[in-house]
Amino acid sequence: MAGHSKWANIKHKKGKQDAVKGKIFTKFAKAIAVAAKEGGADPDNNAKLRDIIAKAKAQNMPNDNIERAIKKGAGELEGSHYEEIIYEGYGPGGVAVIVETLTDNKNRTAGDVRHIFDKNGGNLGTSGCVSFLFKRKGQLMIEKDENVDEDKLMLLAIDAGAEDFIVEEEGYEIITDPNDFGEVREALESENINFVSAEIAMIPTTQVALSAEDVKKMQKMLDMFEEHDDVQEVYHNWDMPEDME
């Protein structure tokens, strides 16, 4: 997989998130509440909750918001019931797309997701139609910095349980088994390593290049998903150009 595509995708997502912080916090609050409901309110005993909190803090989500979301999930405060639903489909040019949602209204969300696919030259598929093109892995992205020693970082990551350490022009990509993600992330955090991105992600095993016309459609599709309140994450195998904004 082309390294520049991963960095282009991350920078694009970060730019969108920075522009709509309030909406991003709302999405994190949903995810935190669901994780707390499913696995308990103590992050020390709930790896999924711990990882989501770390991701929310990386986006500067206030601690009060995080605590409120945990209490809603634990039933200490009144809150909506959210269900996780994953949709799979194809974008323009045959790009594989996975859309992870948290919703309190399955019919509404399904209709909206289908509309976004249809409006941008894609189509909603059946469960499993594209997921085989991805692997679920922990992924930590770190930009190159004069204060980060490459050899030391690699040894630290591998010793903590990382599966792979990839050096690219923009920075470093560390891949882990999902079960080892939290331990690797915490080991790096203890050394004051800053992440551009740190998450459990669906990483594509192949990539698809698009024509100029389809690039516009795909970009619009991603923007519409990003702006939808029920959509938590969107994964795709589009080989995004390095100069994407």
C-alpha positions in Angstrom: 0.0 0.0 0.0 1.3 3.4 -0.9 2.6 5.2 2.2 1.6 8.7 1.0 -2.0 7.6 0.8 -2.2 6.8 4.5 -0.7 10.1 5.5 -3.0 12.0 3.1 -6.0 10.3 4.5 -5.0 11.1 8.1 -4.3 14.7 7.4 -7.6 15.1 5.5 -9.5 13.6 8.4 -7.7 15.8 10.9 -8.5 18.9 8.9 -12.1 18.1 8.8 -12.2 17.3 12.5 -10.4 20.5 13.5 -13.2 22.4 11.6 -16.0 20.8 13.5 -14.7 20.1 17.0 -18.2 20.2 18.6 -19.5 17.5 16.3 -16.4 15.3 16.9 -16.9 15.6 20.6 -20.5 14.4 20.2 -19.3 11.4 18.2 -16.7 10.6 20.9 -19.3 10.9 23.6 -21.5 8.3 21.9 -18.6 5.9 21.5 -17.5 6.4 25.1 -21.0 5.8 26.4 -21.4 2.6 24.4 -18.0 1.3 25.5 -18.8 2.0 29.1 -22.2 0.3 28.8 -20.7 -2.8 27.2 -17.5 -3.2 29.3 -17.9 -1.2 32.4 -17.1 2.4 33.5 -13.5 1.7 34.7 -11.0 2.3 31.9 -8.4 0.2 33.7 -10.6 -2.8 33.3 -12.1 -1.9 29.9 -9.5 -1.7 27.1 -12.0 -0.5 24.5 -13.1 2.4 26.7 -9.5 3.2 27.6 -8.5 3.4 23.9 -11.5 5.6 23.0 -10.7 8.0 25.9 -7.1 8.3 24.7 -8.3 9.1 21.2 -10.8 11.7 22.5 -8.1 13.3 24.7 -5.8 13.5 21.7 -8.5 15.7 20.1 -8.6 17.8 23.3 -12.0 16.7 24.4 -12.7 18.2 27.8 -12.5 15.8 30.8 -16.0 16.9 32.0 -17.4 15.7 28.6 -15.6 12.4 28.9 -16.8 11.8 32.5 -20.4 12.7 31.5 -20.4 10.2 28.6 -19.0 7.4 30.9 -21.8 8.1 33.4 -24.4 7.9 30.7 -23.1 4.6 29.5 -23.0 3.3 33.1 -26.6 4.3 33.6 -25.7 7.0 36.2 -27.1 9.7 33.9 -30.0 9.5 31.4 -28.9 9.0 27.8 -30.0 7.5 24.5 -29.5 3.8 23.6 -27.0 3.5 20.7 -26.4 0.5 18.6 -23.2 -0.1 16.5 -24.0 -1.0 12.9 -21.4 -1.4 10.2 -22.2 -0.9 6.5 -20.2 -2.0 3.5 -20.3 -0.8 0.0 -18.5 0.5 -3.1 -17.6 4.1 -3.9 -16.9 5.5 -7.4 -14.5 3.5 -9.4 -15.1 0.4 -7.3 -13.4 1.7 -4.1 -14.2 -0.5 -1.1 -15.8 1.4 1.7 -16.7 0.5 5.3 -18.8 2.8 7.4 -19.0 2.3 11.2 -22.0 4.0 12.9 -23.6 4.4 16.3 -27.3 5.0 16.0 -30.5 5.2 18.0 -32.6 4.8 14.8 -31.5 2.0 12.5 -33.9 2.9 9.7 -32.8 6.6 9.6 -29.1 5.7 9.5 -29.5 3.0 6.9 -31.5 5.3 4.6 -28.9 8.1 5.1 -25.9 5.9 4.4 -27.6 4.4 1.3 -28.3 8.0 0.1 -24.7 9.1 0.5 -23.5 6.1 -1.5 -26.0 6.6 -4.3 -25.5 10.3 -4.5 -21.8 10.0 -5.1 -21.6 7.2 -7.7 -21.4 4.3 -5.3 -23.7 1.7 -3.9 -24.5 0.1 -0.5 -23.6 -3.6 -0.5 -24.2 -6.5 1.8 -22.4 -7.4 5.0 -19.0 -8.9 4.1 -18.9 -7.7 0.5 -15.7 -5.7 1.1 -14.4 -6.4 4.6 -12.2 -9.2 3.3 -10.1 -6.5 1.6 -9.1 -5.1 5.1 -7.3 -6.3 8.2 -8.3 -5.0 11.6 -5.1 -3.7 13.3 -3.8 -1.2 15.8 -2.2 1.6 13.9 -0.1 4.4 15.3 1.2 7.2 13.1 4.1 9.4 14.2 5.5 12.3 12.3 9.3 12.5 11.9 10.8 14.9 14.4 14.4 15.8 15.2 13.6 14.9 18.9 12.5 11.3 17.9 15.3 8.8 17.5 14.2 6.3 14.9 16.2 3.3 16.2 15.0 4.0 19.8 11.4 4.3 18.7 11.6 1.1 16.7 13.0 -0.9 19.7 10.5 0.6 22.1 7.6 -0.3 19.8 8.8 -3.9 19.1 9.6 -4.5 22.7 6.1 -3.4 23.7 4.6 -5.9 21.2 4.3 -4.1 17.9 4.0 -6.4 14.8 5.6 -4.0 12.3 7.5 -0.7 12.2 7.3 1.1 8.8 9.5 4.0 8.0 8.1 6.4 5.4 8.9 9.9 4.1 6.5 11.7 6.4 7.0 9.6 9.5 6.6 6.2 11.1 3.7 3.7 11.1 3.5 1.2 13.9 1.2 -1.8 13.4 -0.1 -4.0 16.2 -2.5 -6.8 16.9 -5.7 -5.1 18.2 -5.2 -6.9 21.6 -1.7 -5.3 22.0 -2.6 -1.8 20.8 -3.2 -0.3 24.2 0.0 -1.6 25.7 2.1 -0.4 22.8 0.4 3.0 22.8 0.9 3.4 26.5 4.6 2.4 26.2 5.2 5.1 23.6 3.1 7.7 25.6 5.4 7.0 28.6 8.3 8.2 26.5 6.3 11.4 25.5 5.8 10.3 21.9 3.1 12.3 20.2 0.8 10.6 17.7 -0.7 12.0 14.5 -3.2 9.2 14.8 -3.6 6.2 17.2 -6.5 3.9 16.7 -7.8 0.4 16.0 -8.4 0.6 12.2 -9.4 -1.4 9.2 -6.3 -1.3 7.1 -6.7 -2.1 3.3 -4.6 -4.8 1.8 -5.0 -3.4 -1.7 -5.6 0.1 -3.1 -7.6 1.6 -6.0 -6.6 4.7 -8.0 -9.3 7.0 -9.3 -9.8 9.2 -12.3 -10.0 12.9 -11.8 -13.8 12.8 -12.1 -14.2 10.0 -9.6 -11.8 11.7 -7.2 -14.3 14.5 -6.8 -17.1 12.1 -6.2 -15.1 10.1 -3.6 -14.1 13.3 -1.8 -17.7 14.4 -1.6 -18.7 11.0 -0.3 -16.1 11.1 2.5 -17.1 14.7 3.4 -20.8 13.7 3.6 -20.0 10.7 5.8 -17.7 12.8 8.0 -20.5 15.4 8.6 -23.1 12.8 9.5 -23.8 12.6 13.2 -24.2 8.8 13.3 -21.0 8.0 11.4 -18.0 7.2 13.7 -15.4 6.0 11.2 -15.1 5.5 7.4 -12.4 3.2 6.0 -11.6 2.8 2.3 -9.0 1.5 -0.1 -8.8 4.6 -2.3 -5.1 5.5 -3.0 -5.5 9.1 -2.1 -3.1 11.5 -3.9 -0.4 13.0 -1.7 -1.6 16.6 -2.3 -5.1 16.0 -1.1 -6.5 18.8 1.0 
